Amino acid sequence: MLAHVYWLGGGPGAGKSTIARRLATDHGLRLYDTDRAMPDHARRGTPQDSPELARFAAMDMDERWLNRSPQTMLDTFHWFRGEGFPLIVEDLHALPPGPPVVAEGFRLLPHLVRPIAAPGHAVWLLPSAEFREAAFARRGSTWKIPGRTSDPPRARRNLLERDRMFDERIRAEAERLGLPVIEVTTAVSEAELVTLVAENFGLTGCAGSA
């Protein structure tokens, strides 16, 4: 029932939002931004459905980003564990039947997407460390979370290490499931990345293409 959805996942700072917007414009797709849905999903979820989210919400900023190891942050972060994914699926089912949808966000984990994605309709972007840091700097979010802790430099290092490990987890999971990943580096232009993703989705040459 979700054969009309194209899934664009990957680590934070990989350029997913930019690429998804370009694809939506170039190919006449509806954009579904899972990041924008997070506050709504947090409200709609229950402690039973999202136990890690409930624990995370009860922590202060130092508990979240300083007093735990990056590995613990990775293993317990609610969105990285798939909490709220059923609400993403619910939202997608609630959209009008057309046009096709490009859904993007780091919450689109390979093992969750694989059973419901049409063949060739899912790809994951994995950024290099340099690309991620440049992306965070451009969007002004480098210090947004770390700056709310008592030790911003250490919180920033913890976050970057957590995200690096998340990338490796996504890579291993995608490879195990036979799903495509695209390495995103500063040497790849935005236009080239749009083309690579469109080719993976089989959109090149489709009606509505720019």
LODOSE-624397 format. One line per field, with one value per residue (C-alpha): residue number from 0; residue in one letter; x, y, z. Coordinates in steps of 0.001 Angstrom, whole numbers, plus 500000, padded with zeros to 6 digits. Last residue first. Example, Ala and Ser with C-alpha at 12.3 -4.5 7.8 and 13.67 -1.06 7.14 Angstrom:
nr	1|0
rest	S|A
x	513670|512300
y	498940|495500
z	507140|507800
end
This chain:
nr	209|208|207|206|205|204|203|202|201|200|199|198|197|196|195|194|193|192|191|190|189|188|187|186|185|184|183|182|181|180|179|178|177|176|175|174|173|172|171|170|169|168|167|166|165|164|163|162|161|160|159|158|157|156|155|154|153|152|151|150|149|148|147|146|145|144|143|142|141|140|139|138|137|136|135|134|133|132|131|130|129|128|127|126|125|124|123|122|121|120|119|118|117|116|115|114|113|112|111|110|109|108|107|106|105|104|103|102|101|100|99|98|97|96|95|94|93|92|91|90|89|88|87|86|85|84|83|82|81|80|79|78|77|76|75|74|73|72|71|70|69|68|67|66|65|64|63|62|61|60|59|58|57|56|55|54|53|52|51|50|49|48|47|46|45|44|43|42|41|40|39|38|37|36|35|34|33|32|31|30|29|28|27|26|25|24|23|22|21|20|19|18|17|16|15|14|13|12|11|10|9|8|7|6|5|4|3|2|1|0
rest	A|S|G|A|C|G|T|L|G|F|N|E|A|V|L|T|V|L|E|A|E|S|V|A|T|T|V|E|I|V|P|L|G|L|R|E|A|E|A|R|I|R|E|D|F|M|R|D|R|E|L|L|N|R|R|A|R|P|P|D|S|T|R|G|P|I|K|W|T|S|G|R|R|A|F|A|A|E|R|F|E|A|S|P|L|L|W|V|A|H|G|P|A|A|I|P|R|V|L|H|P|L|L|R|F|G|E|A|V|V|P|P|G|P|P|L|A|H|L|D|E|V|I|L|P|F|G|E|G|R|F|W|H|F|T|D|L|M|T|Q|P|S|R|N|L|W|R|E|D|M|D|M|A|A|F|R|A|L|E|P|S|D|Q|P|T|G|R|R|A|H|D|P|M|A|R|D|T|D|Y|L|R|L|G|H|D|T|A|L|R|R|A|I|T|S|K|G|A|G|P|G|G|G|L|W|Y|V|H|A|L|M
x	513476|511658|507855|507463|510289|513672|515645|513253|514559|514949|518669|518958|517164|519525|522609|521212|520412|523920|525499|523479|524497|528147|530210|533773|532525|531548|528309|528626|525457|523807|521770|519850|520921|519563|522967|524434|521693|522204|525979|525751|523037|525106|528178|526221|524911|528503|529428|526327|527306|530845|529565|527220|529908|532376|529736|528917|532617|532946|529669|530494|527656|525037|522703|525484|525947|522403|522606|526404|526835|523220|523859|522570|525863|527957|525961|526460|530206|530498|528578|530586|533904|532848|531785|528076|526042|522943|520464|518320|514800|512360|514246|511910|508763|509242|507182|509443|512688|511697|511956|515200|516701|515942|513938|514382|517259|514800|513099|509829|509452|505801|504005|501243|498691|496678|496075|498105|496723|498738|501906|500960|500276|503628|505384|503347|504534|508105|507609|510233|512620|515611|517447|514371|514513|518207|519159|521867|523382|523533|524963|527675|528357|528977|526591|526999|527587|524818|521563|522376|523921|520806|518374|516708|512954|512371|515016|513273|509915|511553|513197|509829|508106|505062|504397|505291|502710|503209|500967|502809|506248|504869|503709|507091|508858|506784|509132|511992|509956|509741|507159|507579|505007|506647|506510|509855|512146|510484|510106|513601|515080|513251|514436|518042|517997|516295|518650|521857|523858|523872|522198|522669|520701|517258|515486|512378|510340|506634|504145|504433|503031|500000
y	518597|515329|515553|512343|509989|510306|509719|508612|505064|505575|504849|507159|509935|509467|509722|512711|514624|513840|515155|518385|518842|518419|515436|516263|517339|513734|511755|507972|506529|503454|500789|497960|494312|493651|492980|495942|498235|497067|497462|500957|502062|500898|502632|505858|505590|505204|508467|510125|509104|510340|513699|514010|513139|515593|518343|517574|517801|521207|522497|521719|522903|521955|524141|525073|521418|521322|524404|524435|523151|523994|527056|525427|526001|524890|521670|520903|521593|519291|516551|516870|516691|513644|511869|511586|508385|508752|505855|504615|503256|502869|500316|497494|498872|499650|497988|495197|497167|500366|499078|497138|500045|502737|505727|507830|509760|511586|511670|510569|511193|510782|509930|512383|511191|508936|511716|511339|509304|506177|508261|509597|506086|504881|507739|506939|503320|504695|506450|504429|502946|502568|505542|507679|506705|507268|504373|502519|505598|507655|504626|504338|508083|507662|509192|512137|514754|514733|513573|513924|517322|518449|517445|514049|513313|513591|510922|508445|508995|508732|505480|504028|504884|502647|502113|505694|506761|508417|511104|513988|512710|512048|515644|516958|514562|515360|518075|515569|513067|515452|514172|515816|515237|514416|516301|515047|518085|519844|516771|515591|518971|518990|515442|516381|519362|517413|514437|516504|514030|516140|513495|509951|508270|507837|508651|506491|506804|506181|505130|501439|502302|500000
z	485063|485470|485417|483461|484294|482544|485711|488434|488828|492562|492451|489457|491324|494279|492083|490172|493357|494624|491446|491684|495325|494402|495528|496662|500103|500695|500710|500373|498877|500359|498603|500304|500289|503778|505347|503456|504736|508320|508173|506677|509102|512068|510692|510264|513832|515030|513340|514818|518340|517745|516521|519487|522030|520480|520569|524214|525042|523359|524898|528569|530827|528233|526151|523721|522818|521347|519114|518801|515252|514308|512161|508960|507166|510161|510559|506865|507063|510088|508298|505071|506910|508945|505746|505156|504693|502509|502504|499610|499233|496333|494215|495188|496883|500548|503296|504586|503960|505754|509314|508844|506900|509504|508337|511477|509847|507623|504246|502707|498966|498045|494791|493790|494640|496955|499521|502742|505648|504806|505013|508434|509778|508434|510211|513345|513173|513168|516506|518355|515805|518087|516533|517307|520976|521603|523897|521984|520381|523566|525378|522741|522882|526630|529129|531495|528823|526180|527748|531425|530757|528891|531651|531520|531826|528065|527444|529755|528035|524606|525686|526698|523397|522866|526581|527438|524818|521440|519990|521638|520614|517134|516827|517962|515532|512423|511188|511293|509250|506306|503799|500395|497620|494304|491006|489715|489819|492748|494946|494017|494925|498256|498982|498192|500550|503341|503024|503054|505157|508321|510478|509187|506450|504981|501721|501183|497976|498575|495860|496802|500211|500000
end
